[in-house]
Amino acid sequence: MVVITCIAFAPGPIRMIRSTVLELIESAPDGNIQAAVADAVAAVRTGFDLSPPEVRVTKLGPRLYVEVEGTVDPSVTVAQEHEVRNALRRRLSDLPYDVWMNVELLPRGEIHDHHDGHRDGPDPDETVR
């Protein structure tokens, strides 16, 4: 009887432990949160005519970390980038989390992708004389 009771009540605590571990290793948040962030990014993207950005979202406790990296016309100013950031911040403010956000807009046509193989320092294959 004790074994049956343990089996009946085990799924709840196991789900709780699983979600806690996933949060501690900063995995992607659940689908509802991701969808809300994606909707906010899509609305801002449309409003400012931005290229499709790369969006990374992680959640740790009450904090939601949102990173948006996209490309824009090279004539976009810092003030315009700030407008994009503020528009996204307003859209995400309805979420019940402490949103930590980073928006990086790079000029189209320039190679600045530091997330894809970029290293600081000289190329190890290059001979230094």
Beta strands, then each sheet from edge to edge (+ up, - down):
strand 1: 54-60
strand 2: 63-72
strand 3: 98-107
sheet 1: 1+ 2- 3-
end
